[in-house]
Amino acid sequence: LFLIYKFNEEVSITGSSEDFDFFTTVGDNLYPHIYESPTEKELDDMMRLFLDREYIKDLPIYPVRGNHDCYFDDMDLEIALRDKYPTWNMENHYYEK
């Protein structure tokens, strides 16, 4: 997420929502303090990396799960984020063609 944060920081300065149609993550979306049990605050902090930037806050996010995302006690945790954050588009554990 550090790289995404730095990238988004630059985009929020120089880019605009017209420059992008969506975002995708490359996995390992969250590194919680208690590895198996991310807190609500940690999830909110992760989402703020996208939502606090005016130019990208409304763009759809298509996250990909990484190996670190597969250790959570609640395997549906990231899927459930779409209920709270409508731009988060993870409908299942994996994408299928």
Phi, psi and chi 1 to 4 in degrees:
 res  aa     phi    psi   chi1   chi2   chi3   chi4
   1 LEU       -  -22.7  -79.5  178.3      -      -
   2 PHE   -60.6  -43.9  177.0   73.4      -      -
   3 LEU   -63.9  -41.5  -67.4  174.9      -      -
   4 ILE   -63.0  -42.3  -66.9  170.6      -      -
   5 TYR   -59.2  -48.4  173.6   78.3      -      -
   6 LYS   -64.5  -41.5  -65.5  -54.6  -77.6 -178.6
   7 PHE   -61.4  -47.9  173.6   75.6      -      -
   8 ASN   -65.2  -33.4  -73.4  -16.0      -      -
   9 GLU   -60.7  -43.9 -173.4  175.4  -71.7      -
  10 GLU   -67.3  -42.3  -66.5  -59.9  -42.8      -
  11 VAL   -61.4  -39.5  169.0      -      -      -
  12 SER   -67.7  -19.5   69.6      -      -      -
  13 ILE   -89.8  -44.4  -65.8  168.2      -      -
  14 THR  -108.9  -21.0   60.5      -      -      -
  15 GLY   -96.6 -177.7      -      -      -      -
  16 SER  -147.4  167.0   71.3      -      -      -
  17 SER   -62.9  -22.2   59.4      -      -      -
  18 GLU   -71.5  -18.1  -68.8   81.0   28.7      -
  19 ASP   -78.5  -17.1  -65.5  -28.4      -      -
  20 PHE  -135.3  146.2  -56.7   95.9      -      -
  21 ASP   -98.5  -30.7  -65.0  -37.2      -      -
  22 PHE  -166.0  170.9   63.2   89.9      -      -
  23 PHE  -120.3  150.6  -82.2   97.4      -      -
  24 THR  -130.1  144.9 -173.2      -      -      -
  25 THR   -95.3  166.4   68.9      -      -      -
  26 VAL  -113.2   24.7  -66.7      -      -      -
  27 GLY    94.0  173.1      -      -      -      -
  28 ASP    50.0   56.6  -63.5  -13.4      -      -
  29 ASN   -69.6  -23.3  -60.9  -49.8      -      -
  30 LEU  -149.9  137.3 -176.8   64.9      -      -
  31 TYR  -118.5   84.3  -64.6   97.2      -      -
  32 PRO   -71.1  156.3   24.2  -30.3      -      -
  33 HIS   -60.1  -49.5 -178.4   70.2      -      -
  34 ILE   -97.5  104.9  -61.6  173.8      -      -
  35 TYR   -49.1  -42.8 -157.6   64.3      -      -
  36 GLU   -85.8  -11.8  -62.0   84.1    9.8      -
  37 SER  -135.4   78.4  -58.1      -      -      -
  38 PRO   -61.1  142.7  -17.5   27.8      -      -
  39 THR   -88.5  163.6   64.8      -      -      -
  40 GLU   -59.4  -40.3 -169.8   75.3   22.1      -
  41 LYS   -62.8  -42.3 -178.5 -174.6 -179.3  -39.2
  42 GLU   -63.6  -39.4  -70.7  170.4  -37.3      -
  43 LEU   -66.2  -42.7  -66.4  165.6      -      -
  44 ASP   -63.3  -40.9  -70.2  -18.7      -      -
  45 ASP   -62.0  -40.5  -72.5  -13.6      -      -
  46 MET   -60.8  -45.9  176.2 -170.7   72.2      -
  47 MET   -67.7  -31.3  -68.6  -56.0  -61.1      -
  48 ARG   -63.4  -23.1  -89.2 -162.3  -74.9  -66.2
  49 LEU   -58.2  -29.9  -66.6  174.3      -      -
  50 PHE   -97.1  -45.4  -60.7  101.6      -      -
  51 LEU   -78.5  -17.8  -58.8  176.3      -      -
  52 ASP   -86.1    0.4  -77.6   -5.9      -      -
  53 ARG  -105.3  113.5  -71.4  162.1  177.3   78.1
  54 GLU   -51.8  -42.3 -175.2   63.2   31.7      -
  55 TYR   -75.8  -17.3  -63.0  115.1      -      -
  56 ILE  -122.2   -3.0   63.0  171.8      -      -
  57 LYS   -60.0  -26.1   68.9  179.4 -176.6  175.4
  58 ASP  -100.2    1.6  -63.0  -39.7      -      -
  59 LEU   -78.5  143.4  -65.8  176.7      -      -
  60 PRO   -66.0  143.3   -8.8   16.1      -      -
  61 ILE  -114.5  126.5  -56.4  164.4      -      -
  62 TYR  -112.7   90.3  -66.2   92.9      -      -
  63 PRO   -77.8  148.5   25.8  -29.7      -      -
  64 VAL  -113.8  136.5  174.2      -      -      -
  65 ARG   -79.2  138.1  -69.8  166.5   48.1  110.7
  66 GLY  -107.6  178.4      -      -      -      -
  67 ASN   -61.3  -32.8   62.5  -44.1      -      -
  68 HIS   -70.7  -24.5  -69.1   97.7      -      -
  69 ASP   -77.6  -10.8  -57.8  -58.2      -      -
  70 CYS   -93.3    2.9  -64.0      -      -      -
  71 TYR  -100.7   -1.6  -66.6  112.6      -      -
  72 PHE   -66.6  142.5  -59.0  156.3      -      -
  73 ASP   -58.4  -39.6  -71.8  -22.8      -      -
  74 ASP   -98.8   98.8 -179.9   -2.8      -      -
  75 MET   -67.9  -15.2  -67.4  -59.5  -71.0      -
  76 ASP   -97.4    6.4  -65.9  -28.5      -      -
  77 LEU   -56.1  -48.7 -177.1   67.4      -      -
  78 GLU   -71.3  -31.8  -71.3 -180.0  -66.4      -
  79 ILE   -63.8  -40.7  -65.2  170.0      -      -
  80 ALA   -68.2  -17.5      -      -      -      -
  81 LEU   -59.9  -25.9  -81.0  177.3      -      -
  82 ARG   -64.8  -23.0   65.9 -174.6  170.2  161.8
  83 ASP   -68.8  -33.6  -64.6  -25.2      -      -
  84 LYS   -93.6  -33.4 -175.9  173.3 -178.3  179.9
  85 TYR  -122.9  100.2  -62.1  103.1      -      -
  86 PRO   -64.6  -18.7   12.0  -18.0      -      -
  87 THR   -79.9  -14.2   58.3      -      -      -
  88 TRP   -83.1  114.4 -175.0  -97.8      -      -
  89 ASN  -114.3   65.6  -68.1  -73.7      -      -
  90 MET  -110.8  103.2 -179.3 -178.5  -81.1      -
  91 GLU   -91.3  -19.1  -65.0 -178.1   15.0      -
  92 ASN  -153.5  175.6 -153.6  -25.5      -      -
  93 HIS   -64.9  -31.1  -63.8  124.0      -      -
  94 TYR  -140.1  155.0  -54.5   97.6      -      -
  95 TYR   -88.6  143.4  -67.4   96.3      -      -
  96 GLU  -129.0  149.1  -64.0 -178.9   33.9      -
  97 LYS   -89.4      - -172.3  174.1  179.2  179.7
